[in-house]
Amino acid sequence: GHSFFVYGTFPIFIVRYVAEWVGSTGYGSVYLVGRSLSAVFDLLTIFVVFMIGTRLLHRRLGLLAAAFYAFSVLPIQQSHFFTVDAFITFFSVLAVYFAVEIASSSPETVRVSSFIFFGVALGMAVASKINAAPVALTLPFAVAMLLLREDREGRNQHTPRLFLYLVGAAIISLVVFRIFQPYAFQGPGFLNFRLNESWIGGLKSLQAQTSGDVDFPPALQWARRPIYFSLQNMVLWGFGLPLGIISWVGFIWLGLDRILNRKWGVGLVVWSWTGFYFIWQSLQWNSTMRYQYPIYPLLVLFASWLIFTL
């Protein structure tokens, strides 16, 4: 019955089901279930960070990166509250993991299940918050990294099959989004994929409010913020100076090393997505530190890589 709601409904659904399971659906208790699940999903993110680090280089890098993330300030703070941020971060990073798994495979050994799981993770991430949609770009980029290691004959042979996998992952993500964000669609039948005009209108209103295009009082605080405002808050408060500096030095170092030496490795998938998302959010009118939350698990990977490189 509410005409304006722009967050994803998947976190609400899962909290409601768990709350009914444990008998805590009351107004004074259901939010505590939400807080607990935020903490659980952030703990799962720690494990995914370990898995990505292990896949990129070795087990020790994954362990150190997981430790860095576990003690990062902003994730600890956000996992104490029932918001969508811990959910979107987990599923976004999970999708990146499957993209890394695909990029580190060969066309002969790449598993179709990786594309399926990527589609599921992407759909759940977008059903938690629409801002996760660009993580879809990591999948075609990972496939491109995979094909670049092949000669021309190999590319011609494997491209049609991998393209079908990409289309399949896209369809799966759309179906998952249809299930866990049903109010984004007109309905009432499940197969009606026409978007809900009310939902689209809510997103347009939010875009106007958060871009400075309308005189919206909470948006006034973002006037005259420098372009480095998001980075400054991330380094000073989200990570703290030591980890923040190490993370960004590692990010810049790895990027320069890969680009200048033309090492088109798996790490470039994580590096490109992190850089894209950071720039995208930094250029927003309301450059809230919380909006950079999904790349915190990835930045600590660069911090860990830097330490092992040194």
Kinemage of the C-alpha trace (Angstrom):
@kinemage 1
@onewidth
@group {chain A} dominant
@subgroup {mainchain}
@vectorlist {calphas} color= white
{ca gly a 1} P 0.000 0.000 0.000
{ca his a 2} L 2.995 2.333 0.149
{ca ser a 3} L 3.650 4.175 -3.095
{ca phe a 4} L 7.313 5.049 -2.445
{ca phe a 5} L 9.767 2.320 -1.545
{ca val a 6} L 13.051 2.141 -3.438
{ca tyr a 7} L 14.992 -0.515 -1.548
{ca gly a 8} L 14.995 -4.188 -2.451
{ca thr a 9} L 12.439 -6.536 -0.960
{ca phe a 10} L 14.614 -9.663 -0.695
{ca pro a 11} L 16.074 -8.639 2.724
{ca ile a 12} L 12.549 -7.973 3.995
{ca phe a 13} L 11.289 -11.335 2.745
{ca ile a 14} L 14.109 -13.378 4.274
{ca val a 15} L 13.886 -11.547 7.605
{ca arg a 16} L 10.140 -12.109 7.720
{ca tyr a 17} L 10.490 -15.840 7.033
{ca val a 18} L 13.212 -16.267 9.640
{ca ala a 19} L 11.247 -14.165 12.137
{ca glu a 20} L 8.225 -16.431 11.713
{ca trp a 21} L 10.460 -19.481 12.078
{ca val a 22} L 11.879 -18.249 15.413
{ca gly a 23} L 8.638 -16.619 16.574
{ca ser a 24} L 9.864 -13.007 16.607
{ca thr a 25} L 7.514 -11.178 14.249
{ca gly a 26} L 6.468 -8.498 16.738
{ca tyr a 27} L 7.192 -4.834 16.125
{ca gly a 28} L 9.656 -4.796 19.011
{ca ser a 29} L 11.541 -7.910 17.951
{ca val a 30} L 11.499 -8.405 14.168
{ca tyr a 31} L 14.177 -5.757 13.623
{ca leu a 32} L 16.477 -7.728 15.943
{ca val a 33} L 16.148 -10.664 13.564
{ca gly a 34} L 17.121 -8.289 10.774
{ca arg a 35} L 20.190 -7.148 12.669
{ca ser a 36} L 21.229 -10.744 13.301
{ca leu a 37} L 20.898 -11.585 9.615
{ca ser a 38} L 22.920 -8.505 8.665
{ca ala a 39} L 25.696 -9.837 10.874
{ca val a 40} L 25.384 -13.326 9.370
{ca phe a 41} L 25.632 -12.040 5.808
{ca asp a 42} L 28.646 -9.911 6.690
{ca leu a 43} L 30.316 -12.982 8.211
{ca leu a 44} L 29.626 -14.803 4.952
{ca thr a 45} L 31.273 -11.915 3.107
{ca ile a 46} L 34.449 -12.528 5.121
{ca phe a 47} L 34.478 -16.100 3.839
{ca val a 48} L 33.956 -14.984 0.215
{ca val a 49} L 36.872 -12.531 0.574
{ca phe a 50} L 39.021 -15.473 1.644
{ca met a 51} L 37.842 -17.496 -1.354
{ca ile a 52} L 38.604 -14.705 -3.837
{ca gly a 53} L 42.056 -14.120 -2.349
{ca thr a 54} L 42.813 -17.824 -2.505
{ca arg a 55} L 41.644 -17.981 -6.115
{ca leu a 56} L 43.659 -14.907 -7.132
{ca leu a 57} L 46.990 -15.866 -5.594
{ca his a 58} L 47.202 -18.215 -2.609
{ca arg a 59} L 45.559 -19.204 0.661
{ca arg a 60} L 47.661 -16.890 2.840
{ca leu a 61} L 46.619 -13.838 0.839
{ca gly a 62} L 42.994 -14.855 1.292
{ca leu a 63} L 43.414 -15.272 5.035
{ca leu a 64} L 45.066 -11.881 5.465
{ca ala a 65} L 42.452 -10.147 3.311
{ca ala a 66} L 39.662 -11.821 5.299
{ca ala a 67} L 41.262 -10.597 8.529
{ca phe a 68} L 41.556 -7.069 7.132
{ca tyr a 69} L 37.886 -7.056 6.199
{ca ala a 70} L 36.808 -8.588 9.512
{ca phe a 71} L 38.357 -5.663 11.398
{ca ser a 72} L 37.268 -2.899 8.989
{ca val a 73} L 35.210 -0.215 10.691
{ca leu a 74} L 32.354 0.419 8.268
{ca pro a 75} L 31.382 -3.255 7.744
{ca ile a 76} L 31.358 -3.786 11.523
{ca gln a 77} L 29.104 -0.771 11.946
{ca gln a 78} L 26.724 -1.668 9.115
{ca ser a 79} L 26.379 -5.292 10.232
{ca his a 80} L 24.835 -4.031 13.472
{ca phe a 81} L 21.765 -2.634 11.690
{ca phe a 82} L 18.857 -4.059 9.729
{ca thr a 83} L 19.483 -2.320 6.416
{ca val a 84} L 19.987 -3.741 2.933
{ca asp a 85} L 23.701 -2.933 2.777
{ca ala a 86} L 25.137 -6.137 4.247
{ca phe a 87} L 22.912 -8.151 1.908
{ca ile a 88} L 23.857 -6.304 -1.281
{ca thr a 89} L 27.544 -6.430 -0.346
{ca phe a 90} L 27.529 -10.187 0.180
{ca phe a 91} L 25.718 -11.028 -3.046
{ca ser a 92} L 27.740 -8.512 -5.085
{ca val a 93} L 31.027 -9.939 -3.832
{ca leu a 94} L 29.696 -13.478 -4.361
{ca ala a 95} L 28.956 -12.592 -7.993
{ca val a 96} L 32.488 -11.208 -8.358
{ca tyr a 97} L 33.850 -14.480 -6.976
{ca phe a 98} L 32.131 -16.500 -9.697
{ca ala a 99} L 33.381 -14.011 -12.297
{ca val a 100} L 36.915 -14.555 -10.971
{ca glu a 101} L 36.381 -18.316 -11.081
{ca ile a 102} L 35.329 -18.068 -14.729
{ca ala a 103} L 38.210 -15.768 -15.686
{ca ser a 104} L 40.744 -18.088 -14.051
{ca ser a 105} L 39.452 -21.127 -15.958
{ca ser a 106} L 40.052 -22.207 -19.532
{ca pro a 107} L 37.304 -22.564 -22.166
{ca glu a 108} L 37.563 -26.341 -21.803
{ca thr a 109} L 37.332 -26.419 -18.005
{ca val a 110} L 34.961 -23.509 -17.313
{ca arg a 111} L 31.858 -24.756 -15.553
{ca val a 112} L 28.347 -23.822 -16.566
{ca ser a 113} L 27.458 -23.898 -12.854
{ca ser a 114} L 29.648 -20.811 -12.342
{ca phe a 115} L 27.431 -18.897 -14.779
{ca ile a 116} L 24.317 -20.204 -13.051
{ca phe a 117} L 25.522 -19.202 -9.595
{ca phe a 118} L 26.603 -15.809 -10.927
{ca gly a 119} L 23.089 -15.228 -12.244
{ca val a 120} L 21.544 -16.220 -8.915
{ca ala a 121} L 23.928 -13.985 -6.931
{ca leu a 122} L 23.340 -11.055 -9.292
{ca gly a 123} L 19.572 -11.421 -9.090
{ca met a 124} L 19.632 -11.493 -5.295
{ca ala a 125} L 22.010 -8.519 -5.149
{ca val a 126} L 19.741 -6.388 -7.352
{ca ala a 127} L 16.706 -7.599 -5.382
{ca ser a 128} L 18.457 -6.202 -2.294
{ca lys a 129} L 19.286 -2.834 -3.862
{ca ile a 130} L 19.074 -1.679 -7.471
{ca asn a 131} L 22.572 -0.148 -7.254
{ca ala a 132} L 24.014 -3.650 -7.576
{ca ala a 133} L 22.915 -3.934 -11.209
{ca pro a 134} L 26.277 -2.823 -12.713
{ca val a 135} L 27.997 -5.866 -11.157
{ca ala a 136} L 26.578 -7.678 -14.192
{ca leu a 137} L 29.439 -6.121 -16.193
{ca thr a 138} L 31.982 -8.331 -14.436
{ca leu a 139} L 30.694 -11.477 -16.152
{ca pro a 140} L 31.275 -10.473 -19.805
{ca phe a 141} L 34.576 -8.914 -18.730
{ca ala a 142} L 35.612 -12.210 -17.124
{ca val a 143} L 34.666 -14.105 -20.285
{ca ala a 144} L 36.705 -11.623 -22.331
{ca met a 145} L 39.719 -12.227 -20.051
{ca leu a 146} L 39.252 -15.954 -20.553
{ca leu a 147} L 39.112 -15.676 -24.354
{ca leu a 148} L 42.086 -13.296 -24.568
{ca arg a 149} L 44.351 -16.154 -23.500
{ca glu a 150} L 43.252 -18.172 -26.526
{ca asp a 151} L 44.470 -17.914 -30.106
{ca arg a 152} L 42.092 -16.865 -32.858
{ca glu a 153} L 41.020 -20.417 -33.621
{ca gly a 154} L 40.268 -21.075 -29.970
{ca arg a 155} L 38.217 -17.898 -29.678
{ca asn a 156} L 36.143 -18.755 -32.738
{ca gln a 157} L 35.543 -22.235 -31.388
{ca his a 158} L 34.502 -21.336 -27.825
{ca thr a 159} L 32.802 -17.920 -28.246
{ca pro a 160} L 29.344 -19.251 -29.307
{ca arg a 161} L 29.137 -21.596 -26.301
{ca leu a 162} L 30.315 -18.948 -23.847
{ca phe a 163} L 27.863 -16.462 -25.340
{ca leu a 164} L 25.025 -18.913 -24.643
{ca tyr a 165} L 26.274 -19.214 -21.062
{ca leu a 166} L 26.172 -15.411 -20.762
{ca val a 167} L 22.605 -15.281 -22.041
{ca gly a 168} L 21.632 -18.071 -19.646
{ca ala a 169} L 23.145 -16.206 -16.683
{ca ala a 170} L 21.215 -13.068 -17.691
{ca ile a 171} L 17.929 -14.975 -17.869
{ca ile a 172} L 18.552 -16.629 -14.497
{ca ser a 173} L 19.335 -13.275 -12.854
{ca leu a 174} L 16.122 -11.801 -14.276
{ca val a 175} L 14.014 -14.710 -12.989
{ca val a 176} L 15.613 -14.496 -9.523
{ca phe a 177} L 14.981 -10.743 -9.482
{ca arg a 178} L 11.369 -11.401 -10.552
{ca ile a 179} L 10.916 -13.751 -7.576
{ca phe a 180} L 12.536 -11.641 -4.860
{ca gln a 181} L 11.519 -8.157 -6.094
{ca pro a 182} L 7.956 -8.879 -7.316
{ca tyr a 183} L 6.690 -5.328 -6.775
{ca ala a 184} L 9.052 -4.096 -9.491
{ca phe a 185} L 6.743 -5.780 -12.020
{ca gln a 186} L 3.192 -5.088 -13.116
{ca gly a 187} L 1.878 -8.627 -12.553
{ca pro a 188} L -0.342 -10.209 -11.479
{ca gly a 189} L 0.930 -13.284 -13.323
{ca phe a 190} L 4.507 -14.432 -12.769
{ca leu a 191} L 5.279 -14.395 -16.490
{ca asn a 192} L 4.312 -10.742 -16.802
{ca phe a 193} L 7.713 -9.083 -16.804
{ca arg a 194} L 6.407 -5.600 -17.577
{ca leu a 195} L 7.881 -3.149 -15.080
{ca asn a 196} L 5.640 -1.517 -12.487
{ca glu a 197} L 5.155 2.179 -13.290
{ca ser a 198} L 4.871 2.981 -9.582
{ca trp a 199} L 8.270 1.379 -8.904
{ca ile a 200} L 9.852 3.210 -11.832
{ca gly a 201} L 8.312 6.460 -10.582
{ca gly a 202} L 9.791 5.877 -7.131
{ca leu a 203} L 13.266 5.398 -8.600
{ca lys a 204} L 12.883 8.577 -10.661
{ca ser a 205} L 11.834 10.504 -7.566
{ca leu a 206} L 14.805 9.121 -5.652
{ca gln a 207} L 17.144 10.059 -8.497
{ca ala a 208} L 15.846 13.628 -8.401
{ca gln a 209} L 16.211 13.828 -4.621
{ca thr a 210} L 19.727 12.419 -4.549
{ca ser a 211} L 21.049 14.373 -7.537
{ca gly a 212} L 20.329 17.870 -6.284
{ca asp a 213} L 17.716 18.481 -8.985
{ca val a 214} L 14.963 19.186 -6.446
{ca asp a 215} L 14.943 21.245 -3.254
{ca phe a 216} L 15.067 18.233 -0.932
{ca pro a 217} L 16.244 19.268 2.577
{ca pro a 218} L 18.372 16.177 3.402
{ca ala a 219} L 20.243 16.675 0.116
{ca leu a 220} L 21.431 20.165 1.014
{ca gln a 221} L 24.308 18.772 3.100
{ca trp a 222} L 25.974 17.544 -0.099
{ca ala a 223} L 26.328 20.982 -1.654
{ca arg a 224} L 29.941 21.991 -2.331
{ca arg a 225} L 31.380 18.625 -1.331
{ca pro a 226} L 34.712 18.002 -3.091
{ca ile a 227} L 34.995 15.107 -5.516
{ca tyr a 228} L 37.381 13.325 -3.134
{ca phe a 229} L 34.879 13.490 -0.252
{ca ser a 230} L 33.964 9.803 -0.513
{ca leu a 231} L 37.612 8.717 -0.677
{ca gln a 232} L 38.544 10.937 2.260
{ca asn a 233} L 35.838 9.481 4.499
{ca met a 234} L 36.622 5.939 3.418
{ca val a 235} L 40.311 6.245 4.304
{ca leu a 236} L 39.845 8.241 7.513
{ca trp a 237} L 36.802 6.524 8.963
{ca gly a 238} L 35.602 3.552 6.912
{ca phe a 239} L 38.953 1.783 7.078
{ca gly a 240} L 41.140 3.966 9.245
{ca leu a 241} L 44.374 5.491 7.984
{ca pro a 242} L 46.708 2.434 7.984
{ca leu a 243} L 44.407 0.020 6.169
{ca gly a 244} L 42.905 2.736 3.980
{ca ile a 245} L 46.309 3.848 2.714
{ca ile a 246} L 47.569 0.292 2.164
{ca ser a 247} L 44.398 -0.660 0.280
{ca trp a 248} L 44.581 2.239 -2.151
{ca val a 249} L 48.335 2.006 -2.664
{ca gly a 250} L 47.844 -1.677 -3.472
{ca phe a 251} L 44.992 -0.830 -5.837
{ca ile a 252} L 47.057 1.750 -7.734
{ca trp a 253} L 50.195 -0.407 -7.768
{ca leu a 254} L 48.431 -3.501 -9.089
{ca gly a 255} L 46.640 -1.460 -11.753
{ca leu a 256} L 49.829 0.151 -13.005
{ca asp a 257} L 51.676 -3.166 -12.927
{ca arg a 258} L 48.988 -4.952 -14.947
{ca ile a 259} L 48.400 -2.161 -17.472
{ca leu a 260} L 52.010 -1.109 -18.093
{ca asn a 261} L 53.249 -4.708 -18.341
{ca arg a 262} L 50.119 -5.874 -20.185
{ca lys a 263} L 49.407 -8.637 -17.704
{ca trp a 264} L 45.757 -9.268 -18.468
{ca gly a 265} L 45.286 -11.617 -15.537
{ca val a 266} L 42.368 -12.527 -13.334
{ca gly a 267} L 43.138 -9.720 -10.899
{ca leu a 268} L 42.136 -7.216 -13.558
{ca val a 269} L 38.510 -8.325 -13.222
{ca val a 270} L 38.431 -7.363 -9.537
{ca trp a 271} L 40.523 -4.237 -10.144
{ca ser a 272} L 38.310 -2.933 -12.974
{ca trp a 273} L 35.060 -3.485 -11.084
{ca thr a 274} L 36.426 -1.837 -7.927
{ca gly a 275} L 37.636 1.206 -9.864
{ca phe a 276} L 34.416 1.548 -11.838
{ca tyr a 277} L 32.151 1.301 -8.798
{ca phe a 278} L 34.292 3.704 -6.773
{ca ile a 279} L 34.305 6.373 -9.493
{ca trp a 280} L 30.586 5.925 -10.122
{ca gln a 281} L 29.664 6.443 -6.464
{ca ser a 282} L 32.210 9.225 -5.926
{ca leu a 283} L 30.626 11.263 -8.730
{ca gln a 284} L 27.154 11.054 -7.199
{ca trp a 285} L 25.650 14.166 -5.650
{ca asn a 286} L 25.283 12.398 -2.294
{ca ser a 287} L 28.631 10.638 -1.974
{ca thr a 288} L 27.709 8.821 1.228
{ca met a 289} L 30.473 6.615 2.614
{ca arg a 290} L 27.965 3.777 3.050
{ca tyr a 291} L 27.377 3.658 -0.705
{ca gln a 292} L 30.983 2.453 -1.182
{ca tyr a 293} L 30.388 -0.511 1.143
{ca pro a 294} L 30.260 -3.140 -1.664
{ca ile a 295} L 33.910 -2.525 -2.642
{ca tyr a 296} L 35.362 -2.707 0.885
{ca pro a 297} L 35.739 -6.514 0.618
{ca leu a 298} L 37.627 -6.042 -2.650
{ca leu a 299} L 39.907 -3.215 -1.545
{ca val a 300} L 41.294 -5.321 1.304
{ca leu a 301} L 42.408 -7.836 -1.325
{ca phe a 302} L 44.697 -5.184 -2.788
{ca ala a 303} L 46.023 -4.385 0.691
{ca ser a 304} L 46.847 -8.044 1.236
{ca trp a 305} L 48.387 -8.339 -2.256
{ca leu a 306} L 50.579 -5.288 -1.575
{ca ile a 307} L 51.938 -6.753 1.658
{ca phe a 308} L 52.817 -10.068 0.035
{ca thr a 309} L 54.321 -8.271 -2.970
{ca leu a 310} L 56.540 -6.167 -0.718
